[in-house]
């Protein structure tokens, strides 16, 4: 009888494990094609217009409940003494660079998630915690995330940040394109507050035309390059500049979508990935098989 029970258990455990193991493969984002709207939205950042007021930083934090500081506190320009990156406390930051065309007017550059058309973070996530929406935004779901942080490694722009300071329920932090606001027809918080209209929100295809027109009209002001138009397959955030983007700390990237690399790595590593439910089944089996060990045998 014990042998039969044990045999039945292994059959059940094998079925559960095999069934669970097939779930990620069936729903992996890397296996799907991104369904993007032709009218998806984007933002055009004109670095020749930005004045480094950092109002966008403050508005972003307020919109995401990350600060209680006043707007006046952001007048402190000492932050420009060192380069910063978005982190768990700031989803967007502004950095300052020397301007070769005018030593008295520095170049200020806003940095945040680029919301790629074919995002490496979405492709690398093994539990579908990321979503690329047809309208443009890339969002993250805390209920699905297991904290593996592969998205941080995969992102070509090194944007996602992890709340290392939180022992319980740490989140991945990154710009969500103000998804809640834009879903209600509102502007992203950073765009709404910009006093000089250095950042323009609109349909991505229209923003590209606007950018091309500016370059054509002012060839002495801009370099002939729209960052994000083609990089890594295209991004929702687009940039204009008066100098080479590598001088503004942007990485050198080709036009091939980043998921092309991350998918091959993911598929190689997780070809035999055993999801938690299968591990629980296995551990439960071990416990079941050993449940009578150590107990005195009854005499018959």
Phi and psi restraints in degrees (value plus and minus 20) as a CYANA .aco file:
   2 UNK   PHI     -83.1   -43.1
   2 UNK   PSI     -59.4   -19.4
   3 UNK   PHI     -84.0   -44.0
   3 UNK   PSI     -61.6   -21.6
   4 UNK   PHI     -84.8   -44.8
   4 UNK   PSI     -63.1   -23.1
   5 UNK   PHI     -80.4   -40.4
   5 UNK   PSI     -62.2   -22.2
   6 UNK   PHI     -84.6   -44.6
   6 UNK   PSI     -60.6   -20.6
   7 UNK   PHI     -85.8   -45.8
   7 UNK   PSI     -62.0   -22.0
   8 UNK   PHI     -82.4   -42.4
   8 UNK   PSI     -59.1   -19.1
   9 UNK   PHI     -81.4   -41.4
   9 UNK   PSI     -67.8   -27.8
  10 UNK   PHI     -83.3   -43.3
  10 UNK   PSI     -55.2   -15.2
  11 UNK   PHI     -82.7   -42.7
  11 UNK   PSI     -65.2   -25.2
  12 UNK   PHI     -85.2   -45.2
  12 UNK   PSI     -65.9   -25.9
  13 UNK   PHI     -82.2   -42.2
  13 UNK   PSI     -60.8   -20.8
  14 UNK   PHI     -84.4   -44.4
  14 UNK   PSI     -59.5   -19.5
  15 UNK   PHI     -85.4   -45.4
  15 UNK   PSI     -65.7   -25.7
  16 UNK   PHI     -81.7   -41.7
  16 UNK   PSI     -66.6   -26.6
  17 UNK   PHI     -83.0   -43.0
  17 UNK   PSI     -63.3   -23.3
  18 UNK   PHI     -85.6   -45.6
  18 UNK   PSI     -60.6   -20.6
  19 UNK   PHI     -84.7   -44.7
  19 UNK   PSI     -64.3   -24.3
  20 UNK   PHI     -87.5   -47.5
  20 UNK   PSI     -56.4   -16.4
  21 UNK   PHI     -86.2   -46.2
  21 UNK   PSI     -42.7    -2.7
  22 UNK   PHI    -103.2   -63.2
  22 UNK   PSI     -33.7     6.3
  23 UNK   PHI     -82.9   -42.9
  23 UNK   PSI     -72.7   -32.7
  24 UNK   PHI     -79.9   -39.9
  24 UNK   PSI     -59.8   -19.8
  25 UNK   PHI     -82.1   -42.1
  25 UNK   PSI     -52.8   -12.8
  26 UNK   PHI     -96.5   -56.5
  26 UNK   PSI     -44.3    -4.3
  27 UNK   PHI    -139.3   -99.3
  27 UNK   PSI     -12.4    27.6
  28 UNK   PHI     -80.7   -40.7
  28 UNK   PSI     108.7   148.7
  29 UNK   PHI     -80.4   -40.4
  29 UNK   PSI     -51.9   -11.9
  30 UNK   PHI     -81.9   -41.9
  30 UNK   PSI     -41.0    -1.0
  31 UNK   PHI    -104.6   -64.6
  31 UNK   PSI     -32.2     7.8
  32 UNK   PHI    -120.4   -80.4
  32 UNK   PSI     135.5   175.5
  33 UNK   PHI    -110.2   -70.2
  33 UNK   PSI     121.4   161.4
  34 UNK   PHI     -96.2   -56.2
  34 UNK   PSI     104.2   144.2
  35 UNK   PHI    -117.0   -77.0
  35 UNK   PSI      75.4   115.4
  36 UNK   PHI    -123.3   -83.3
  36 UNK   PSI     121.4   161.4
  37 UNK   PHI     -97.4   -57.4
  37 UNK   PSI     121.2   161.2
  38 UNK   PHI     -83.3   -43.3
  38 UNK   PSI     -43.9    -3.9
  39 UNK   PHI    -122.3   -82.3
  39 UNK   PSI       2.7    42.7
  40 UNK   PHI     -80.1   -40.1
  40 UNK   PSI     132.1   172.1
  41 UNK   PHI    -110.3   -70.3
  41 UNK   PSI     143.1   183.1
  42 UNK   PHI    -178.2  -138.2
  42 UNK   PSI    -198.5  -158.5
  43 UNK   PHI    -155.2  -115.2
  43 UNK   PSI     114.7   154.7
  44 UNK   PHI    -124.1   -84.1
  44 UNK   PSI     101.1   141.1
  45 UNK   PHI    -124.8   -84.8
  45 UNK   PSI      98.4   138.4
  46 UNK   PHI    -121.0   -81.0
  46 UNK   PSI      81.7   121.7
  47 UNK   PHI     -89.8   -49.8
  47 UNK   PSI     -34.4     5.6
  48 UNK   PHI    -100.4   -60.4
  48 UNK   PSI     -31.9     8.1
  49 UNK   PHI    -122.3   -82.3
  49 UNK   PSI     -52.4   -12.4
  50 UNK   PHI     -75.8   -35.8
  50 UNK   PSI     116.0   156.0
  51 UNK   PHI    -128.8   -88.8
  51 UNK   PSI     -15.2    24.8
  52 UNK   PHI      49.7    89.7
  52 UNK   PSI       9.5    49.5
  53 UNK   PHI     -92.5   -52.5
  53 UNK   PSI     -42.1    -2.1
  54 UNK   PHI      47.0    87.0
  54 UNK   PSI      -3.6    36.4
  55 UNK   PHI     -79.5   -39.5
  55 UNK   PSI     -53.7   -13.7
  56 UNK   PHI     -84.1   -44.1
  56 UNK   PSI     -57.1   -17.1
  57 UNK   PHI     -81.0   -41.0
  57 UNK   PSI     -67.1   -27.1
  58 UNK   PHI     -85.1   -45.1
  58 UNK   PSI     -66.4   -26.4
  59 UNK   PHI     -82.1   -42.1
  59 UNK   PSI     -58.7   -18.7
  60 UNK   PHI     -83.2   -43.2
  60 UNK   PSI     -64.4   -24.4
  61 UNK   PHI     -85.4   -45.4
  61 UNK   PSI     -59.8   -19.8
  62 UNK   PHI     -83.8   -43.8
  62 UNK   PSI     -63.9   -23.9
  63 UNK   PHI     -84.1   -44.1
  63 UNK   PSI     -45.6    -5.6
  64 UNK   PHI    -132.9   -92.9
  64 UNK   PSI      -2.6    37.4
  65 UNK   PHI      35.6    75.6
  65 UNK   PSI      25.9    65.9
  66 UNK   PHI    -130.6   -90.6
  66 UNK   PSI     -18.6    21.4
  67 UNK   PHI    -173.3  -133.3
  67 UNK   PSI     135.8   175.8
  68 UNK   PHI    -143.3  -103.3
  68 UNK   PSI     -13.6    26.4
  69 UNK   PHI     -93.3   -53.3
  69 UNK   PSI     137.7   177.7
  70 UNK   PHI    -103.3   -63.3
  70 UNK   PSI     140.6   180.6
  71 UNK   PHI     -82.6   -42.6
  71 UNK   PSI     -53.2   -13.2
  72 UNK   PHI     -81.1   -41.1
  72 UNK   PSI     -50.8   -10.8
  73 UNK   PHI     -85.7   -45.7
  73 UNK   PSI     -37.7     2.3
  74 UNK   PHI    -105.5   -65.5
  74 UNK   PSI     -15.2    24.8
  75 UNK   PHI     -97.4   -57.4
  75 UNK   PSI     -31.3     8.7
  76 UNK   PHI     -85.8   -45.8
  76 UNK   PSI      93.4   133.4
  77 UNK   PHI    -116.6   -76.6
  77 UNK   PSI     -14.7    25.3
  78 UNK   PHI     -87.8   -47.8
  78 UNK   PSI     -38.6     1.4
  79 UNK   PHI     -84.0   -44.0
  79 UNK   PSI     -41.0    -1.0
  80 UNK   PHI     -96.3   -56.3
  80 UNK   PSI     -23.5    16.5
  81 UNK   PHI     -89.9   -49.9
  81 UNK   PSI     -39.8     0.2
  82 UNK   PHI    -157.7  -117.7
  82 UNK   PSI     129.0   169.0
  83 UNK   PHI     -94.9   -54.9
  83 UNK   PSI     120.5   160.5
  84 UNK   PHI    -142.7  -102.7
  84 UNK   PSI     140.3   180.3
  85 UNK   PHI    -146.8  -106.8
  85 UNK   PSI     133.6   173.6
  86 UNK   PHI     -76.9   -36.9
  86 UNK   PSI     121.1   161.1
  87 UNK   PHI    -163.6  -123.6
  87 UNK   PSI    -184.9  -144.9
  88 UNK   PHI     -86.7   -46.7
  88 UNK   PSI     -37.0     3.0
  89 UNK   PHI    -123.9   -83.9
  89 UNK   PSI     -33.1     6.9
  90 UNK   PHI    -166.2  -126.2
  90 UNK   PSI      97.5   137.5
  91 UNK   PHI    -102.4   -62.4
  91 UNK   PSI     -34.9     5.1
  92 UNK   PHI    -165.8  -125.8
  92 UNK   PSI     126.2   166.2
  93 UNK   PHI    -159.8  -119.8
  93 UNK   PSI     139.2   179.2
  94 UNK   PHI    -136.5   -96.5
  94 UNK   PSI     109.8   149.8
  95 UNK   PHI    -133.5   -93.5
  95 UNK   PSI     139.0   179.0
  96 UNK   PHI    -140.9  -100.9
  96 UNK   PSI     119.5   159.5
  97 UNK   PHI    -153.2  -113.2
  97 UNK   PSI     136.4   176.4
  98 UNK   PHI     -85.5   -45.5
  98 UNK   PSI     124.2   164.2
  99 UNK   PHI    -128.4   -88.4
  99 UNK   PSI      89.9   129.9
 100 UNK   PHI     -85.2   -45.2
 100 UNK   PSI     -39.8     0.2
 101 UNK   PHI    -108.4   -68.4
 101 UNK   PSI     -39.8     0.2
 102 UNK   PHI    -177.2  -137.2
 102 UNK   PSI      84.5   124.5
 103 UNK   PHI     -85.1   -45.1
 103 UNK   PSI     -39.7     0.3
 104 UNK   PHI    -111.5   -71.5
 104 UNK   PSI     -32.1     7.9
 105 UNK   PHI    -143.6  -103.6
 105 UNK   PSI      77.4   117.4
 106 UNK   PHI     -88.1   -48.1
 106 UNK   PSI     144.9   184.9
 107 UNK   PHI    -118.1   -78.1
 107 UNK   PSI     103.0   143.0
 108 UNK   PHI    -126.6   -86.6
 108 UNK   PSI     114.4   154.4
 109 UNK   PHI    -149.7  -109.7
 109 UNK   PSI     101.5   141.5
 110 UNK   PHI    -102.5   -62.5
 110 UNK   PSI     115.7   155.7
 111 UNK   PHI    -145.1  -105.1
 111 UNK   PSI     117.0   157.0
 112 UNK   PHI    -185.2  -145.2
 112 UNK   PSI    -196.9  -156.9
 113 UNK   PHI     -78.3   -38.3
 113 UNK   PSI     118.3   158.3
 114 UNK   PHI    -107.9   -67.9
 114 UNK   PSI     -31.5     8.5
 115 UNK   PHI      33.0    73.0
 115 UNK   PSI      43.9    83.9
 116 UNK   PHI     -78.4   -38.4
 116 UNK   PSI     129.4   169.4
 117 UNK   PHI     -86.8   -46.8
 117 UNK   PSI     -55.3   -15.3
 118 UNK   PHI    -146.3  -106.3
 118 UNK   PSI      61.6   101.6
 119 UNK   PHI     -91.3   -51.3
 119 UNK   PSI     113.4   153.4
 120 UNK   PHI     -88.3   -48.3
 120 UNK   PSI     -51.9   -11.9
 121 UNK   PHI     -84.7   -44.7
 121 UNK   PSI     -60.0   -20.0
 122 UNK   PHI     -86.3   -46.3
 122 UNK   PSI     -64.3   -24.3
 123 UNK   PHI     -86.1   -46.1
 123 UNK   PSI     -55.9   -15.9
 124 UNK   PHI    -101.2   -61.2
 124 UNK   PSI     -38.2     1.8
 125 UNK   PHI     -93.4   -53.4
 125 UNK   PSI     102.9   142.9
 126 UNK   PHI    -106.6   -66.6
 126 UNK   PSI     -24.1    15.9
 127 UNK   PHI    -144.7  -104.7
 127 UNK   PSI      -5.4    34.6
 128 UNK   PHI      39.3    79.3
 128 UNK   PSI      17.3    57.3
 129 UNK   PHI     -97.4   -57.4
 129 UNK   PSI     -38.1     1.9
 130 UNK   PHI    -122.8   -82.8
 130 UNK   PSI     128.0   168.0
 131 UNK   PHI    -155.0  -115.0
 131 UNK   PSI     110.0   150.0
 132 UNK   PHI    -117.3   -77.3
 132 UNK   PSI      92.4   132.4
 133 UNK   PHI    -102.6   -62.6
 133 UNK   PSI     125.2   165.2
 134 UNK   PHI     -75.9   -35.9
 134 UNK   PSI     -48.4    -8.4
 135 UNK   PHI     -98.7   -58.7
 135 UNK   PSI     -28.1    11.9
 136 UNK   PHI     108.6   148.6
 136 UNK   PSI     -65.5   -25.5
 137 UNK   PHI     -84.7   -44.7
 137 UNK   PSI     131.2   171.2
 138 UNK   PHI    -133.8   -93.8
 138 UNK   PSI      97.9   137.9
 139 UNK   PHI    -137.5   -97.5
 139 UNK   PSI     145.1   185.1
 140 UNK   PHI    -147.6  -107.6
 140 UNK   PSI     119.1   159.1
 141 UNK   PHI    -130.5   -90.5
 141 UNK   PSI      92.9   132.9
 142 UNK   PHI     -85.9   -45.9
 142 UNK   PSI     -46.6    -6.6
 143 UNK   PHI     -91.3   -51.3
 143 UNK   PSI     -42.8    -2.8
 144 UNK   PHI    -117.6   -77.6
 144 UNK   PSI     -48.8    -8.8
 145 UNK   PHI     -81.4   -41.4
 145 UNK   PSI     117.2   157.2
 146 UNK   PHI    -129.1   -89.1
 146 UNK   PSI     -14.2    25.8
 147 UNK   PHI      55.2    95.2
 147 UNK   PSI       3.4    43.4
 148 UNK   PHI     -92.2   -52.2
 148 UNK   PSI     -47.4    -7.4
 149 UNK   PHI      48.3    88.3
 149 UNK   PSI       0.5    40.5
 150 UNK   PHI     -83.5   -43.5
 150 UNK   PSI     -49.4    -9.4
 151 UNK   PHI     -81.5   -41.5
 151 UNK   PSI     -53.9   -13.9
 152 UNK   PHI     -87.3   -47.3
 152 UNK   PSI     -56.5   -16.5
 153 UNK   PHI     -94.9   -54.9
 153 UNK   PSI     -57.5   -17.5
 154 UNK   PHI     -95.4   -55.4
 154 UNK   PSI     -52.4   -12.4
 155 UNK   PHI     -80.2   -40.2
 155 UNK   PSI     100.5   140.5
 156 UNK   PHI     -89.8   -49.8
 156 UNK   PSI     -36.5     3.5
 157 UNK   PHI    -123.2   -83.2
 157 UNK   PSI     -18.4    21.6
 158 UNK   PHI      33.3    73.3
 158 UNK   PSI      34.3    74.3
 159 UNK   PHI    -121.2   -81.2
 159 UNK   PSI     -71.3   -31.3
 160 UNK   PHI     -75.3   -35.3
 160 UNK   PSI     117.2   157.2
 161 UNK   PHI    -143.3  -103.3
 161 UNK   PSI     132.6   172.6
 162 UNK   PHI    -134.0   -94.0
 162 UNK   PSI     120.1   160.1
 163 UNK   PHI    -100.4   -60.4
 163 UNK   PSI      55.8    95.8
 164 UNK   PHI     -84.1   -44.1
 164 UNK   PSI     -43.5    -3.5
 165 UNK   PHI     -93.7   -53.7
 165 UNK   PSI     -32.6     7.4
 166 UNK   PHI    -120.8   -80.8
 166 UNK   PSI     102.1   142.1
 167 UNK   PHI     -97.4   -57.4
 167 UNK   PSI     -53.0   -13.0
 168 UNK   PHI    -134.0   -94.0
 168 UNK   PSI     110.9   150.9
 169 UNK   PHI      32.1    72.1
 169 UNK   PSI      34.1    74.1
 170 UNK   PHI     -89.3   -49.3
 170 UNK   PSI     128.2   168.2
 171 UNK   PHI    -131.7   -91.7
 171 UNK   PSI     139.1   179.1
 172 UNK   PHI    -105.6   -65.6
 172 UNK   PSI     109.7   149.7
 173 UNK   PHI    -134.7   -94.7
 173 UNK   PSI     107.7   147.7
 174 UNK   PHI    -184.1  -144.1
 174 UNK   PSI     141.3   181.3
 175 UNK   PHI     -76.4   -36.4
 175 UNK   PSI     113.1   153.1
 176 UNK   PHI    -129.4   -89.4
 176 UNK   PSI      -2.2    37.8
 177 UNK   PHI      42.4    82.4
 177 UNK   PSI       5.6    45.6
 178 UNK   PHI      27.8    67.8
 178 UNK   PSI      32.0    72.0
 179 UNK   PHI     -76.0   -36.0
 179 UNK   PSI     -61.4   -21.4
 180 UNK   PHI     -84.3   -44.3
 180 UNK   PSI     -59.7   -19.7
 181 UNK   PHI     -89.6   -49.6
 181 UNK   PSI     -69.6   -29.6
 182 UNK   PHI     -87.1   -47.1
 182 UNK   PSI     -48.3    -8.3
 183 UNK   PHI     -85.6   -45.6
 183 UNK   PSI     -41.8    -1.8
 184 UNK   PHI    -119.1   -79.1
 184 UNK   PSI     -11.2    28.8
 185 UNK   PHI      66.2   106.2
 185 UNK   PSI     -11.4    28.6
 186 UNK   PHI    -110.3   -70.3
 186 UNK   PSI     144.7   184.7
 187 UNK   PHI    -100.3   -60.3
 187 UNK   PSI     133.2   173.2
 188 UNK   PHI     -76.5   -36.5
 188 UNK   PSI     125.3   165.3
 189 UNK   PHI     -77.1   -37.1
 189 UNK   PSI     -60.2   -20.2
 190 UNK   PHI     -86.7   -46.7
 190 UNK   PSI     -58.0   -18.0
 191 UNK   PHI     -88.1   -48.1
 191 UNK   PSI     -62.8   -22.8
 192 UNK   PHI     -81.6   -41.6
 192 UNK   PSI     -55.1   -15.1
 193 UNK   PHI    -111.4   -71.4
 193 UNK   PSI     -35.4     4.6
 194 UNK   PHI     -78.3   -38.3
 194 UNK   PSI     100.1   140.1
 195 UNK   PHI     -98.6   -58.6
 195 UNK   PSI     -34.4     5.6
 196 UNK   PHI    -138.0   -98.0
 196 UNK   PSI     -12.6    27.4
 197 UNK   PHI      35.9    75.9
 197 UNK   PSI      23.2    63.2
 198 UNK   PHI     -95.7   -55.7
 198 UNK   PSI     -38.5     1.5
 199 UNK   PHI    -143.7  -103.7
 199 UNK   PSI     105.7   145.7
 200 UNK   PHI    -137.4   -97.4
 200 UNK   PSI     108.7   148.7
 201 UNK   PHI    -121.6   -81.6
 201 UNK   PSI     114.1   154.1
 202 UNK   PHI     158.8   198.8
 202 UNK   PSI    -192.0  -152.0
 203 UNK   PHI     -85.3   -45.3
 203 UNK   PSI     115.1   155.1
 204 UNK   PHI     -76.7   -36.7
 204 UNK   PSI     -62.7   -22.7
 205 UNK   PHI     -84.8   -44.8
 205 UNK   PSI     -53.1   -13.1
 206 UNK   PHI     -92.5   -52.5
 206 UNK   PSI     -57.5   -17.5
 207 UNK   PHI     -84.9   -44.9
 207 UNK   PSI     -56.2   -16.2
 208 UNK   PHI     -84.3   -44.3
 208 UNK   PSI     -60.5   -20.5
 209 UNK   PHI     -85.3   -45.3
 209 UNK   PSI     -60.1   -20.1
 210 UNK   PHI     -82.3   -42.3
 210 UNK   PSI     -63.5   -23.5
 211 UNK   PHI     -84.2   -44.2
 211 UNK   PSI     -64.0   -24.0
 212 UNK   PHI     -82.2   -42.2
 212 UNK   PSI     -58.8   -18.8
 213 UNK   PHI     -85.3   -45.3
 213 UNK   PSI     -60.6   -20.6
 214 UNK   PHI     -84.2   -44.2
 214 UNK   PSI     -61.7   -21.7
 215 UNK   PHI     -83.5   -43.5
 215 UNK   PSI     -61.5   -21.5
 216 UNK   PHI     -86.0   -46.0
 216 UNK   PSI     -60.4   -20.4
 217 UNK   PHI     -96.7   -56.7
 217 UNK   PSI     -48.4    -8.4
 218 UNK   PHI    -152.3  -112.3
 218 UNK   PSI      46.4    86.4
 219 UNK   PHI     -84.3   -44.3
 219 UNK   PSI     -41.9    -1.9
 220 UNK   PHI    -100.5   -60.5
 220 UNK   PSI     -37.1     2.9
 221 UNK   PHI    -113.9   -73.9
 221 UNK   PSI     -55.3   -15.3
 222 UNK   PHI    -138.1   -98.1
 222 UNK   PSI     129.8   169.8
 223 UNK   PHI     -99.8   -59.8
 223 UNK   PSI     134.9   174.9
 224 UNK   PHI    -104.9   -64.9
 224 UNK   PSI      51.2    91.2
 225 UNK   PHI    -179.8  -139.8
 225 UNK   PSI     106.4   146.4
 226 UNK   PHI    -124.4   -84.4
 226 UNK   PSI      83.2   123.2
 227 UNK   PHI     -86.0   -46.0
 227 UNK   PSI     108.3   148.3
 228 UNK   PHI      82.2   122.2
 228 UNK   PSI     -32.8     7.2
 229 UNK   PHI     -86.5   -46.5
 229 UNK   PSI     -61.6   -21.6
 230 UNK   PHI    -145.3  -105.3
 230 UNK   PSI     -40.7    -0.7
 231 UNK   PHI     -72.4   -32.4
 231 UNK   PSI     116.8   156.8
 232 UNK   PHI      21.3    61.3
 232 UNK   PSI      19.0    59.0
 233 UNK   PHI      67.8   107.8
 233 UNK   PSI     -19.6    20.4
 234 UNK   PHI      85.7   125.7
 234 UNK   PSI     125.9   165.9
 235 UNK   PHI    -152.2  -112.2
 235 UNK   PSI     140.6   180.6
 236 UNK   PHI     -96.9   -56.9
 236 UNK   PSI     -46.7    -6.7
 237 UNK   PHI    -117.1   -77.1
 237 UNK   PSI     109.5   149.5
 238 UNK   PHI    -141.0  -101.0
 238 UNK   PSI     128.2   168.2
 239 UNK   PHI    -150.4  -110.4
 239 UNK   PSI     123.1   163.1
 240 UNK   PHI    -135.3   -95.3
 240 UNK   PSI     127.7   167.7
 241 UNK   PHI    -170.8  -130.8
 241 UNK   PSI     138.2   178.2
 242 UNK   PHI    -115.3   -75.3
 242 UNK   PSI     -21.0    19.0
 243 UNK   PHI    -164.8  -124.8
 243 UNK   PSI     147.1   187.1
 244 UNK   PHI     -75.0   -35.0
 244 UNK   PSI     115.9   155.9
 245 UNK   PHI     -86.3   -46.3
 245 UNK   PSI     -43.4    -3.4
 246 UNK   PHI     -86.4   -46.4
 246 UNK   PSI     -43.0    -3.0
 247 UNK   PHI     -97.5   -57.5
 247 UNK   PSI     -30.2     9.8
 248 UNK   PHI    -129.9   -89.9
 248 UNK   PSI       2.3    42.3
 249 UNK   PHI      48.5    88.5
 249 UNK   PSI      -0.6    39.4
 250 UNK   PHI    -105.1   -65.1
 250 UNK   PSI     119.3   159.3
 251 UNK   PHI     -90.8   -50.8
 251 UNK   PSI     134.1   174.1
 252 UNK   PHI    -102.8   -62.8
 252 UNK   PSI      94.7   134.7
 253 UNK   PHI    -149.1  -109.1
 253 UNK   PSI     126.1   166.1
 254 UNK   PHI    -104.7   -64.7
 254 UNK   PSI    -193.0  -153.0
 255 UNK   PHI    -109.7   -69.7
 255 UNK   PSI     -32.6     7.4
 256 UNK   PHI     -89.0   -49.0
 256 UNK   PSI     114.2   154.2
 257 UNK   PHI     -78.5   -38.5
 257 UNK   PSI     117.9   157.9
 258 UNK   PHI     -81.1   -41.1
 258 UNK   PSI     -53.2   -13.2
 259 UNK   PHI     -78.5   -38.5
 259 UNK   PSI     -39.5     0.5
 260 UNK   PHI     -78.5   -38.5
 260 UNK   PSI     -52.2   -12.2
 261 UNK   PHI    -105.3   -65.3
 261 UNK   PSI     -68.4   -28.4
 262 UNK   PHI     -87.6   -47.6
 262 UNK   PSI     -53.2   -13.2
 263 UNK   PHI     -84.1   -44.1
 263 UNK   PSI     -62.2   -22.2
 264 UNK   PHI     -85.2   -45.2
 264 UNK   PSI     -58.0   -18.0
 265 UNK   PHI     -87.5   -47.5
 265 UNK   PSI     -65.8   -25.8
 266 UNK   PHI     -81.6   -41.6
 266 UNK   PSI     -65.2   -25.2
 267 UNK   PHI     -87.7   -47.7
 267 UNK   PSI     -51.9   -11.9
 268 UNK   PHI     -91.7   -51.7
 268 UNK   PSI     -63.4   -23.4
 269 UNK   PHI     -92.1   -52.1
 269 UNK   PSI     -60.9   -20.9
 270 UNK   PHI    -124.6   -84.6
 270 UNK   PSI       0.3    40.3
 271 UNK   PHI     -80.0   -40.0
 271 UNK   PSI     -52.5   -12.5
 272 UNK   PHI    -139.1   -99.1
 272 UNK   PSI      11.8    51.8
 273 UNK   PHI     -84.1   -44.1
 273 UNK   PSI     110.0   150.0
 274 UNK   PHI    -124.8   -84.8
 274 UNK   PSI      91.5   131.5
 275 UNK   PHI     -88.0   -48.0
 275 UNK   PSI     141.7   181.7
 276 UNK   PHI     -72.0   -32.0
 276 UNK   PSI     -58.9   -18.9
 277 UNK   PHI     -83.7   -43.7
 277 UNK   PSI     -54.2   -14.2
 278 UNK   PHI     -90.5   -50.5
 278 UNK   PSI     -58.2   -18.2
 279 UNK   PHI     -83.8   -43.8
 279 UNK   PSI     -59.9   -19.9
 280 UNK   PHI     -83.0   -43.0
 280 UNK   PSI     -59.5   -19.5
 281 UNK   PHI     -82.8   -42.8
 281 UNK   PSI     -61.9   -21.9
 282 UNK   PHI     -85.4   -45.4
 282 UNK   PSI     -66.1   -26.1
 283 UNK   PHI     -83.5   -43.5
 283 UNK   PSI     -59.2   -19.2
 284 UNK   PHI     -82.4   -42.4
 284 UNK   PSI     -56.4   -16.4
 285 UNK   PHI     -85.3   -45.3
 285 UNK   PSI     -62.3   -22.3
 286 UNK   PHI     -81.3   -41.3
 286 UNK   PSI     -63.2   -23.2
 287 UNK   PHI     -83.8   -43.8
 287 UNK   PSI     -59.8   -19.8
 288 UNK   PHI     -84.8   -44.8
 288 UNK   PSI     -61.5   -21.5
 289 UNK   PHI     -88.8   -48.8
 289 UNK   PSI     -46.5    -6.5
 290 UNK   PHI    -123.7   -83.7
 290 UNK   PSI     -12.2    27.8
 291 UNK   PHI     -85.4   -45.4
 291 UNK   PSI     -46.4    -6.4
 292 UNK   PHI    -116.5   -76.5
 292 UNK   PSI     -23.7    16.3
 293 UNK   PHI     -88.5   -48.5
 293 UNK   PSI     121.9   161.9
 294 UNK   PHI      69.8   109.8
 294 UNK   PSI     -30.8     9.2
 295 UNK   PHI    -108.4   -68.4
 295 UNK   PSI     121.6   161.6
 296 UNK   PHI     -85.9   -45.9
 296 UNK   PSI     117.3   157.3
 297 UNK   PHI     -93.7   -53.7
 297 UNK   PSI     119.5   159.5
 298 UNK   PHI    -104.0   -64.0
 298 UNK   PSI     122.2   162.2
 299 UNK   PHI    -103.0   -63.0
 299 UNK   PSI     118.4   158.4
